[in-house]
Amino acid sequence: MTSFAVRCGIHDAAREDAVARVARAIEAQGLELVRFAWCDLHGVLRGKTLVASAAQRALREGVGMVSTLMLKDTSDRTAFKVFEPGGTASLPGFGFANNLQLLGDPQSFRPLPWAAATGWIQCQPWFEDGQPVELDTRRVLQRALARLAQAGYGLKCGLEVEFHIYRIEDAQLDPAQADWPPPAPRVSLLHPGYNLLAEGWYDLAEEPLRIVQRTAQALGLPLLSLEVELGPSQVEAVFEPADALTAADNMVLFRNAVKMALRRAGYHATFMCRPPFPNIMASGWHLHQSLVDLRSGGNAFRRESPEAHTGPDDAGHTLSPVGQHWLAGLLQHARGMAAFCTPTANGFGRFRPNALAPQSVLWGRDNRGALLRVIGACGDAATRIENRIGEPAANPYLYFAAQVHAGLDGIGRRLLPPAATAAPYGGAGEGLPTSLGEALDALRTDVALCEAFGPAFVEYFTRIKQSEQQRFEAAEDRDEFQRREYFGRF
């Protein structure tokens, strides 16, 4: 009888060799447990932990997972009425909390540096009839990148991720306090902030940042630097550029890994945009992007000399025609993509004047107040566009897919951007959405993005995010809502 992986059409001799290598590594390293992990809609890893002897079979036959895990909002409530007739009519293959199967990628196997005798494998979900679950966000990005490859390009991404690390004073795990969601831990600051890149403040945060460094490097992640940011207890991690799918996988692994490793040492890391405390600074996730010409391997945004009759404020002074079209596409769909890049009710508090965060749909030349920052010069192989719209809690697969679909629309329609801004907070340009609800409305009315992502996925995504927004609007204490919904969990 053929294995489930064979019936799914993904198992061949090369994968069988990879499965055998995993089995040998488990035995050689004396591993006792293997976590089979999957990234949910909100960018959080879920999955099951198997004893080591069951891992090899699971790579061929899959691991069962309840389908409602794909239908949860940020509180872990199921946003669809799965036990009512027609409750999942818009979701073929889902219903009555049926089973899906997780199939792991043996190439993703690695030991976890913070968990004794434990391995880790990245998975994607399949229906039990061997068909892929197309609503899986990693598949959403894979489809977007396949579309980009048909146009002759690959996407290269560099990550700058701001987040907060606190010292846990009280984990609040008293059974009498159990609730849904549970209370967040009580914490204290690592450093007092408002002294950007101060070496003394870095020294205060050095112990947990060493944990971040060692965890990331032990996992093989391309960490470049760790920095103290402006806000109290705020830090930043910067990574080497990588192809988009690898960069997205790295972000999911990094974010979840450092939270777990730090928690064991008595620290709480949060990728929530604005932790619910006074005088806090919001965290952003700045996405550096460029296109790779698949024929030449070169940077498709690079140009050797300025376009004729252009000045420094013109995109053609620095960017190739393809780069100009891509930039224009990102501007055209900035409001529509906001819900994918800033997907929590909390994240929209970041878009305010003079906060090194965007407020309007504008681009600038090396301008950190603009939504899109063009970096580089003629002849510079590192010429790129930095999108500053993202919050660090975003699902990276959806964040990156939104760039691809917006940029491809710009290329396909040969859109051209306006002149660069020198006053990003001067009131010019269309405003970015100011709430999750407004962002969801902008997505629904963006015809090109809805077509590219697919109406079924957009309906699925907006239905779940609308549940979150409605509960936020109805909350009597919105700070407490955000402490429980985001601070304790993201």
Beta strands, then each sheet from edge to edge (+ up, - down):
strand 1: 33-39
strand 2: 45-51
strand 3: 63-66
strand 4: 99-104
strand 5: 110-111
strand 6: 118-126
strand 7: 153-170
strand 8: 186-189
strand 9: 223-228
strand 10: 234-239
strand 11: 242-243
strand 12: 267-270
strand 13: 285-293
strand 14: 363-365
strand 15: 372-375
strand 16: 384-390
sheet 1: 2+ 1- 6- 4+ 3-
sheet 2: 2+ 1- 6- 5+
sheet 3: 8+ 7- 10+ 9-
sheet 4: 8+ 7- 11+
sheet 5: 8+ 7- 12+
sheet 6: 8+ 7- 13+ 16- 15+ 14+
end
